[in-house]
Amino acid sequence: MKSLPILENAFLALEDGVVVAYGPMEDWGGITDWRDLEIIDADGKFVLPAFCDAHTHTVFAKSREEEFVDRINGLTYEEIALKGGGILNSARRLADMTEDELYDQACARVEKLKSYGTGALEIKSGYGLSVEAELKMLRVIKRLKESAGITIKATFLGAHAFPKEFKENHRGYIDLIINEMLPKIAEEKLADYIDVFCERNYFSLEEMEEILLAGAKYGLIPKVHVNQFTVMGGIKKAIELGALSVDHLEEIDEADIEALKNSNCMPTLLPSCSHFINIPYGNARLMIDSGLPLALASDFNPGTTPSGNLGFVWSLACVKMKMTPEEALNALTVNAAYAMGLSETHGKIALGSKTPILITKEIPSLAYIPYAFGDQHIERIIA
């Protein structure tokens, strides 16, 4: 986590988005054919692998600033949800929108995320909560995969909350997910991963297990919401079920850390969510000092994190979670790529890698990016 190899006064050659050569400037002449290439002078700037955002909800209907005001007036996230706000609020709004409307809005958001330096993106469903609306969201994500110009991974999150009509009938909604949603998602090849919000007042450990096992029959790998408010064994169970990542982890105990140390699962922290809804930050120092890797992600969504700016996430990780700038950059690139199943192609500058490349503006040091958190430091993304 602490090691960040840097080449000073270096060159980088890309052809068709693939890294074909890099090294000290004195070696550039004999490495590749430089005719008919665009030459970019990055003097005083940093050239980095683009950020990978491994946890977002980029496809949604409308903003929820009224809940922002509710929190200012003293309501908690759970109290807002219990009165019909939160995820159910987004689901009601999304049901009234067409697929084309959702797609047009999401395209604009993805372009903004790219301007912040995001070069790979995971997007979850979960604001549908019905067969028709969940499929609509996933079809939008499929269209974005084809048009966005960056790699996008789709995660099915039908188990984000229980719809109002199933509040007292959890069995009925879980049957809907397993027997109707999953077969149609598999038929149309709409998802890469499956997620469950395993938390008090949402989905229990047993419900999560049943849904993830059902998803596994269709080849869907788990990426799971756990430990946002409560430690209830979700991390250990998710690891047993083959989770690629466990996300949130604002609450964690020693048993969770031991389970993660003996796994191939990437713990992923979402500090801008903690900032926005004023809950504890994940204990990054404890996890790193225990020998764990970490990924960072934005959790971009309309209710709890209405920003996908990973430069701000970088700063929060340093200020609020005491991660060094180097640790945080690794968490936003190579480790986040792992949490998206993109280790072979993204998150690092290496021969043959296809990761989009960031060029910063002229800055005095790498630490200046999280230090001057209110500025836009990315000059260009080559994707």
HELIX and SHEET records of a PDB file:
HELIX    1   1 MET A   25  GLY A   30  5                                   6    
HELIX    2   2 GLU A   65  ILE A   72  1                                   8    
HELIX    3   3 TYR A   77  LEU A   82  1                                   6    
HELIX    4   4 ILE A   87  ALA A   95  1                                   9    
HELIX    5   5 GLU A   99  SER A  115  1                                  17    
HELIX    6   6 VAL A  131  SER A  147  1                                  17    
HELIX    7   7 LYS A  164  PHE A  166  5                                   3    
HELIX    8   8 HIS A  170  LEU A  176  1                                   7    
HELIX    9   9 ILE A  177  MET A  181  3                                   5    
HELIX   10  10 LEU A  182  GLU A  188  1                                   7    
HELIX   11  11 LEU A  205  ALA A  216  1                                  12    
HELIX   12  12 GLY A  234  GLU A  240  1                                   7    
HELIX   13  13 GLU A  254  LYS A  261  1                                   8    
HELIX   14  14 PRO A  271  ILE A  277  1                                   7    
HELIX   15  15 ALA A  284  ASP A  289  1                                   6    
HELIX   16  16 LEU A  310  MET A  321  1                                  12    
HELIX   17  17 PRO A  325  LEU A  332  1                                   8    
HELIX   18  18 VAL A  334  ALA A  339  1                                   6    
HELIX   19  19 TYR A  368  TYR A  371  1                                   4    
SHEET    1   A 2 ALA A  10  GLU A  15  0                                        
SHEET    2   A 2 VAL A  18  PRO A  24 -1                                        
SHEET    1   B 3 VAL A  47  PRO A  49  0                                        
SHEET    2   B 3 ILE A 357  THR A 360 -1                                        
SHEET    3   B 3 ILE A 378  ILE A 382 -1                                        
SHEET    1   C 8 PHE A  51  ASP A  53  0                                        
SHEET    2   C 8 THR A 118  LYS A 124  1                                        
SHEET    3   C 8 THR A 151  ALA A 159  1                                        
SHEET    4   C 8 TYR A 193  CYS A 198  1                                        
SHEET    5   C 8 ILE A 221  VAL A 226  1                                        
SHEET    6   C 8 SER A 245  HIS A 248  1                                        
SHEET    7   C 8 MET A 266  LEU A 269  1                                        
SHEET    8   C 8 ALA A 295  LEU A 296  1                                        
END                                                                             
